[in-house]
Amino acid sequence: MRASDHWYKNSVVYAVDVARFDDADGDGVGDFAGLTDRLDYLSRLGVDCVWLLPFYPSPHRDNGYDVADYYGVDDRYGDLGDFAEFLNEAESRGVRVLVDLVANHTSDQHPWFRKAREDPDSKYRDYYVWTDDPESADVDAETVFPGQEQSVWTYDEVADAYYFHRFYDFEPGLNLANPDVRDELRNVMGYWLRLGVDGFRLDAASHMVEAKGFESTRPDDPHGVIRNFRRFVTKRNTDAVLLGEVDVAPKELGAYFGDGDQLTMLFNFLLDNYLFLGLARENAEPVVEGLRLLPSVPTEGQWVNFLRNLDELDLERLTESEREDVFEAFAPDENMRIFGRGIRRRLAPMLGGDERRLRMAFSLLFSMPGTPMFVYGDEIGMGEDLSLDGRSAVRTPMQWSNAPNAGFSTAPADDLVAPVVDEGPFGYESVNVADQEFDPDSLFNWVQRLVHVRKETPEFGWGDFDLVETEAPGVLVHRCASDGSTAVAVHNLADEPTDVSFSLSGDHRLVDVFADGDYEPLEGAPYEFTVAPYGYRWLRVRDAEATPESGWERIGM
């Protein structure tokens, strides 16, 4: 495997909200000093890439996505010196760092917008999109947050005009058709690359390059904007990547990879919809459908697969009836749903705290073609707090121990950035890192093994993918092949033991790499065995005439 090329192909990404990860100075808010202190934890877990949610100065009306200064660190999290120290310590441990770049919009407190609203002749006026009459808009656009925002146009008294915003009304949209805006964003990327980051997660990448109310605001070559950003980033750092938040129809997805010259990686929102439909129905067919809908990926490109992120589980790619099936299984109460299309819950409680099912879901995620990503706390099975508004339900502090405030902070509980989960089966006294690290059978230690096994099975990150036919409706069998090596994964989405039979072309032995339990060796086709309820089995293909190695290749269960 070409481990030195395209490092992201065999990486494991871990999403961190700095404010909620670890508080080193005791003010109730997580910070870079705390995150730096926890890098050894991430190293033990096996994580080699961290994606940081926005940490820039912000009014914090949208979890930091309302950026007021692209060149700073919010003083609640420390300063640039703390950030630089974090980067240095991460690099020393082989951990790469991706930062969020919110290029679609700014806060209404950003100096660009403040100057734009105050002076119609300012160059900053055209950094945003204005109109005297929203009815004159010639491009239909709907708010991303139905039920919370009524329009994509908001009147500003100072400017005596309406400005466009796809998201909240305090997040005016940037006009990417303006070359000055694109220059500003390149400067921002250059600044952070110079400091040492390894790339950017482009927030709302598809919205970034769409028309904003008027056709005249559509960039002449929308994908050329992304191509130009990619060229700029690669010129500054040949290893740097652009990871895009692109949730569009299947037929539009491939265009964001281009010919390997646009986004390096795309979050796989499409597959995530079908993974959860398969989990809800305990049937592999939806997962098969999702995989078949994915466009081909250029050599330089990669999917980033995930189960949950720190927004809602967005199910808009499913039909209404399919979405209802997922709602019924994983969000039966209205309070668990959001925007009419999503679920605001963590993974573990969605799966009823059933560790068999949780481990199978993780195993399925890590074997999907692409790079796996999971969010802080899912490795220990944290839960949500549905008493919090909106997406905040899944953004509670990390549960480090059974000490006060879950070991997240020494501040008084009332001063915490968000309350810790302190009740029920997912409360911090029952679910925390300290307890699980010393329990060899814990979810944490199992995820740790999974991460290491995934890195030693690079076929899933590098390989060409195809489905393997089997008649068991609840079982998915697929394989990935690269550089003459092939890995096969078997997953039972159903809560019942299931007989599995499949064949591969050629004469092979299948050697166990990772599984939920002990299975008999598979020597020849057809390969037949009974997979346990919510069971999983990773296998590596070996030629039948090859000399068997002593023992199995299994690394963990």
ZAMARGU-4260 file (C-alpha; in steps of 0.2 Angstrom, whole numbers, plus 5000, padded with zeros to 4 digits):
<rodrens>
0) 5000/5000/5000 | 5006/5018/4996 | 5005/5023/5014 | 5015/5039/5011 | 5003/5045/4997
5) 4986/5052/5000 | 4988/5050/5019 | 4969/5052/5021 | 4965/5036/5012 | 4970/5025/5027
10) 4966/5038/5041 | 4953/5038/5055 | 4945/5055/5058 | 4939/5061/5075 | 4927/5076/5077
15) 4930/5088/5092 | 4921/5103/5098 | 4935/5112/5108 | 4922/5121/5119 | 4915/5104/5125
20) 4931/5093/5126 | 4942/5098/5141 | 4943/5113/5151 | 4961/5116/5157 | 4958/5133/5166
25) 4942/5130/5175 | 4931/5143/5168 | 4918/5130/5162 | 4923/5131/5143 | 4934/5119/5135
30) 4950/5126/5128 | 4966/5122/5117 | 4976/5119/5133 | 4964/5105/5138 | 4963/5098/5121
35) 4982/5097/5120 | 4982/5088/5137 | 4971/5075/5130 | 4981/5071/5114 | 4989/5056/5122
40) 4971/5050/5124 | 4968/5052/5106 | 4984/5043/5102 | 4980/5028/5113 | 4963/5028/5104
45) 4972/5027/5087 | 4965/5043/5080 | 4977/5051/5067 | 4967/5065/5061 | 4956/5078/5071
50) 4943/5089/5064 | 4940/5104/5074 | 4923/5113/5074 | 4925/5132/5073 | 4935/5140/5086
55) 4936/5158/5079 | 4930/5173/5088 | 4911/5173/5087 | 4895/5179/5096 | 4891/5160/5097
60) 4874/5161/5092 | 4877/5146/5080 | 4890/5135/5089 | 4904/5146/5082 | 4898/5145/5064
65) 4894/5163/5065 | 4912/5169/5062 | 4917/5186/5067 | 4935/5185/5063 | 4944/5172/5052
70) 4961/5175/5059 | 4959/5173/5077 | 4955/5161/5091 | 4940/5164/5102 | 4948/5170/5119
75) 4937/5157/5128 | 4948/5144/5120 | 4964/5152/5123 | 4975/5162/5110 | 4985/5159/5094
80) 5000/5153/5105 | 4989/5139/5113 | 4983/5134/5096 | 5001/5134/5089 | 5006/5123/5104
85) 4992/5111/5101 | 4997/5109/5082 | 5015/5106/5088 | 5010/5093/5100 | 4998/5085/5088
90) 5011/5084/5074 | 5024/5076/5087 | 5011/5062/5089 | 5007/5060/5071 | 4990/5068/5072
95) 4984/5079/5058 | 4973/5093/5060 | 4958/5099/5049 | 4949/5115/5054 | 4932/5121/5049
100) 4932/5135/5036 | 4915/5143/5035 | 4916/5151/5018 | 4897/5152/5014 | 4893/5166/5027
105) 4900/5177/5041 | 4892/5183/5057 | 4883/5199/5056 | 4896/5205/5068 | 4910/5203/5056
110) 4919/5219/5051 | 4916/5215/5033 | 4897/5215/5036 | 4897/5230/5048 | 4906/5240/5035
115) 4895/5234/5021 | 4879/5239/5030 | 4886/5256/5035 | 4892/5262/5018 | 4884/5257/5001
120) 4899/5263/4992 | 4911/5252/5002 | 4919/5238/4993 | 4912/5227/5007 | 4895/5230/5001
125) 4897/5218/4987 | 4904/5205/4999 | 4886/5201/5002 | 4870/5201/4992 | 4857/5215/4995
130) 4841/5220/4987 | 4828/5233/4990 | 4814/5221/4985 | 4815/5202/4989 | 4801/5199/4977
135) 4813/5204/4963 | 4824/5189/4967 | 4825/5178/4951 | 4832/5162/4960 | 4821/5153/4972
140) 4830/5148/4989 | 4823/5140/5005 | 4830/5142/5022 | 4841/5128/5029 | 4831/5129/5045
145) 4813/5127/5042 | 4802/5132/5057 | 4816/5143/5064 | 4819/5155/5049 | 4804/5161/5039
150) 4814/5169/5024 | 4831/5170/5016 | 4830/5189/5016 | 4831/5200/5031 | 4829/5219/5032
155) 4843/5229/5039 | 4839/5246/5046 | 4856/5253/5044 | 4858/5248/5026 | 4840/5251/5022
160) 4840/5235/5012 | 4837/5217/5013 | 4852/5204/5014 | 4852/5186/5009 | 4856/5172/5021
165) 4853/5153/5018 | 4856/5150/5036 | 4851/5160/5051 | 4847/5179/5049 | 4863/5183/5059
170) 4873/5174/5046 | 4873/5185/5030 | 4879/5175/5015 | 4895/5179/5006 | 4895/5183/4988
175) 4907/5171/4980 | 4904/5178/4963 | 4914/5193/4969 | 4933/5189/4966 | 4938/5200/4981
180) 4928/5188/4992 | 4937/5173/4984 | 4954/5182/4987 | 4950/5185/5005 | 4946/5167/5008
185) 4962/5161/5000 | 4971/5173/5012 | 4962/5165/5026 | 4967/5148/5020 | 4985/5153/5017
190) 4986/5160/5035 | 4981/5144/5044 | 4991/5133/5032 | 5006/5143/5037 | 5002/5140/5055
195) 5003/5121/5051 | 4985/5114/5048 | 4983/5100/5037 | 4968/5105/5028 | 4950/5112/5029
200) 4933/5106/5031 | 4923/5117/5019 | 4906/5121/5028 | 4891/5121/5017 | 4902/5119/5001
205) 4888/5116/4989 | 4878/5132/4996 | 4895/5142/4995 | 4895/5142/4976 | 4876/5142/4972
210) 4867/5158/4967 | 4861/5168/4982 | 4844/5175/4977 | 4849/5182/4960 | 4857/5173/4945
215) 4870/5187/4944 | 4877/5180/4961 | 4881/5163/4954 | 4900/5162/4950 | 4903/5160/4932
220) 4911/5143/4935 | 4905/5137/4952 | 4916/5122/4952 | 4930/5133/4946 | 4929/5141/4963
225) 4932/5125/4972 | 4945/5120/4959 | 4954/5136/4962 | 4954/5134/4981 | 4961/5116/4979
230) 4975/5122/4968 | 4979/5136/4980 | 4979/5124/4995 | 4989/5111/4986 | 5002/5124/4981
235) 5005/5129/4999 | 5005/5111/5005 | 5005/5096/4994 | 4998/5085/5008 | 4984/5097/5013
240) 4966/5092/5009 | 4949/5100/5007 | 4935/5090/5015 | 4918/5096/5009 | 4901/5097/5017
245) 4890/5093/5001 | 4873/5086/5004 | 4865/5086/4986 | 4856/5073/4975 | 4866/5058/4970
250) 4868/5064/4952 | 4876/5080/4957 | 4889/5073/4970 | 4903/5067/4957 | 4905/5085/4951
255) 4912/5090/4968 | 4926/5078/4965 | 4929/5084/4948 | 4944/5075/4940 | 4952/5074/4956
260) 4955/5093/4956 | 4941/5099/4967 | 4937/5093/4984 | 4949/5080/4991 | 4935/5071/5001
265) 4917/5072/5003 | 4906/5068/5018 | 4895/5054/5013 | 4878/5060/5018 | 4870/5050/5005
270) 4876/5033/5012 | 4873/5039/5030 | 4854/5040/5025 | 4854/5022/5019 | 4864/5015/5033
275) 4852/5021/5045 | 4837/5015/5035 | 4846/4998/5034 | 4849/4998/5053 | 4830/5003/5056
280) 4824/4989/5045 | 4837/4977/5050 | 4839/4973/5032 | 4855/4975/5021 | 4845/4981/5005
285) 4845/4999/5009 | 4864/4999/5012 | 4866/4990/4995 | 4855/5004/4987 | 4865/5018/4995
290) 4882/5010/4989 | 4875/5008/4972 | 4869/5026/4971 | 4887/5033/4975 | 4896/5040/4960
295) 4914/5034/4956 | 4928/5043/4964 | 4944/5048/4956 | 4960/5041/4962 | 4964/5057/4973
300) 4946/5057/4980 | 4939/5049/4995 | 4922/5047/5004 | 4922/5051/5023 | 4909/5040/5030
305) 4901/5043/5047 | 4886/5038/5057 | 4883/5053/5067 | 4890/5071/5066 | 4887/5085/5078
310) 4872/5092/5069 | 4856/5082/5067 | 4855/5065/5058 | 4849/5073/5041 | 4837/5060/5032
315) 4832/5072/5018 | 4838/5059/5004 | 4825/5046/5009 | 4807/5046/5004 | 4794/5051/5016
320) 4790/5033/5020 | 4808/5028/5022 | 4811/5043/5034 | 4796/5038/5044 | 4803/5020/5046
325) 4819/5028/5053 | 4810/5040/5064 | 4799/5026/5071 | 4815/5015/5075 | 4826/5029/5082
330) 4816/5045/5086 | 4799/5039/5091 | 4796/5055/5101 | 4793/5072/5092 | 4806/5080/5104
335) 4819/5069/5096 | 4816/5076/5079 | 4821/5092/5071 | 4818/5102/5055 | 4805/5089/5049
340) 4820/5079/5042 | 4832/5075/5055 | 4836/5067/5072 | 4845/5076/5086 | 4851/5061/5096
345) 4868/5052/5099 | 4872/5035/5092 | 4871/5024/5108 | 4854/5029/5114 | 4847/5028/5096
350) 4852/5010/5096 | 4845/5007/5113 | 4862/5006/5122 | 4863/4988/5114 | 4882/4986/5113
355) 4880/4971/5101 | 4871/4982/5089 | 4883/4997/5092 | 4898/4987/5089 | 4891/4980/5073
360) 4886/4998/5067 | 4904/5004/5071 | 4911/4989/5062 | 4900/4992/5047 | 4905/5010/5046
365) 4924/5006/5047 | 4922/4994/5033 | 4913/5005/5021 | 4924/5010/5006 | 4932/5027/5011
370) 4938/5035/5027 | 4929/5033/5044 | 4924/5048/5055 | 4916/5048/5072 | 4913/5061/5085
375) 4920/5064/5102 | 4911/5053/5115 | 4904/5040/5103 | 4919/5029/5107 | 4912/5027/5125
380) 4893/5027/5120 | 4889/5045/5126 | 4870/5050/5126 | 4861/5066/5122 | 4852/5079/5132
385) 4835/5082/5124 | 4831/5096/5136 | 4843/5107/5127 | 4838/5117/5111 | 4840/5110/5094
390) 4857/5103/5089 | 4864/5107/5106 | 4856/5090/5112 | 4871/5081/5105 | 4884/5094/5110
395) 4887/5090/5129 | 4903/5090/5138 | 4915/5075/5136 | 4913/5062/5150 | 4930/5059/5156
400) 4926/5052/5174 | 4914/5050/5187 | 4921/5066/5196 | 4910/5082/5197 | 4906/5089/5180
405) 4911/5072/5172 | 4929/5077/5174 | 4927/5090/5160 | 4929/5106/5171 | 4932/5111/5189
410) 4920/5126/5187 | 4904/5127/5196 | 4891/5117/5186 | 4881/5133/5182 | 4896/5140/5173
415) 4898/5126/5161 | 4897/5129/5142 | 4883/5116/5143 | 4877/5104/5156 | 4884/5087/5157
420) 4873/5072/5155 | 4870/5067/5173 | 4855/5056/5173 | 4849/5039/5166 | 4859/5025/5158
425) 4870/5037/5149 | 4874/5049/5163 | 4893/5052/5167 | 4893/5041/5182 | 4889/5026/5171
430) 4897/5031/5155 | 4915/5039/5156 | 4932/5036/5149 | 4941/5032/5166 | 4930/5017/5170
435) 4931/5011/5152 | 4949/5012/5150 | 4952/5000/5164 | 4938/4988/5158 | 4945/4976/5144
440) 4928/4972/5138 | 4922/4991/5137 | 4916/4999/5121 | 4931/5011/5122 | 4944/4997/5122
445) 4934/4988/5108 | 4934/5004/5097 | 4952/5006/5101 | 4955/4989/5093 | 4943/4992/5079
450) 4953/5008/5075 | 4970/4999/5074 | 4962/4984/5064 | 4955/4997/5052 | 4973/5004/5049
455) 4980/4987/5046 | 4966/4983/5033 | 4969/4997/5021 | 4960/4988/5007 | 4944/4997/5014
460) 4952/5014/5012 | 4961/5011/4996 | 4952/4997/4987 | 4940/4995/4973 | 4923/4990/4980
465) 4910/4978/4975 | 4896/4969/4983 | 4896/4950/4986 | 4879/4941/4983 | 4871/4932/4997
470) 4853/4927/5000 | 4851/4932/5018 | 4841/4948/5018 | 4848/4955/5034 | 4867/4952/5029
475) 4878/4963/5019 | 4894/4955/5012 | 4906/4966/5002 | 4924/4967/4998 | 4937/4979/4994
480) 4953/4975/4983 | 4969/4985/4981 | 4987/4981/4975 | 4983/4963/4974 | 4975/4962/4992
485) 4957/4959/4996 | 4947/4961/5012 | 4929/4955/5014 | 4917/4961/5027 | 4901/4952/5033
490) 4888/4961/5044 | 4872/4955/5051 | 4860/4969/5053 | 4847/4958/5061 | 4844/4952/5079
495) 4844/4934/5075 | 4857/4921/5070 | 4858/4920/5051 | 4865/4907/5039 | 4877/4915/5026
500) 4883/4907/5010 | 4893/4916/4997 | 4907/4913/4984 | 4922/4923/4977 | 4930/4920/4960
505) 4945/4909/4961 | 4951/4897/4974 | 4954/4905/4991 | 4956/4903/5009 | 4948/4917/5020
510) 4958/4922/5035 | 4949/4930/5050 | 4955/4948/5054 | 4941/4954/5066 | 4925/4947/5072
515) 4912/4948/5086 | 4916/4930/5091 | 4925/4914/5087 | 4920/4907/5070 | 4926/4891/5061
520) 4939/4893/5048 | 4933/4895/5030 | 4944/4885/5018 | 4934/4884/5001 | 4919/4890/4992
525) 4905/4891/4995 | 4909/4900/5011 | 4896/4895/5023 | 4894/4899/5042 | 4881/4906/5054
530) 4883/4924/5059 | 4878/4929/5076 | 4864/4942/5079 | 4871/4959/5075 | 4887/4949/5071
535) 4901/4955/5060 | 4917/4947/5052 | 4931/4954/5043 | 4941/4942/5032 | 4957/4943/5021
540) 4958/4933/5005 | 4972/4921/5003 | 4976/4909/4989 | 4971/4892/4993 | 4989/4885/4989
545) 4998/4898/5000 | 5006/4891/5015 | 4995/4895/5030 | 5002/4907/5043 | 5003/4901/5061
550) 4987/4907/5069 | 4974/4919/5063 | 4977/4937/5058 | 4963/4942/5070 | 4969/4957/5080
555) 4954/4960/5091 | 4935/4956/5094
</rodrens>
